[in-house]
Amino acid sequence: MSPTQLESLRRASEPKLARMKAEISACGSALVAFSAGVDSTFVLAVAAEVLGPRAVALTAHSPAVPEAERITLWASTQNPN
């Protein structure tokens, strides 16, 4: 994608992102079902930006998910600071 196309996409997405942030803010807090996929990562990032510590991620543990994958998921949520 060219820089011009990316900028056009960013501008077109702004109203949707603003609406998403307003909806999340109106909730006051959020519990995000977090799988570490693209969608839940994006939703969690936006919720954390809007709500700060009132945005919490939840990941279910299941025998269907290998332990190595759960460890990788957990590690991806740790704040390096």
WONORTA-V907414 format. One record per helix or strand of 3 or more residues. SS is the DSSP state (H for helix, E for strand). FROM is the first residue (numbers start at 1). TO is the last residue. If there is no record, write none. Layout:
# WONORTA-V907414
ss,from,to
SS,FROM,TO
SS,FROM,TO
This chain:
# WONORTA-V907414
ss,from,to
H,3,27
E,30,33
H,38,54
E,55,58
H,67,76
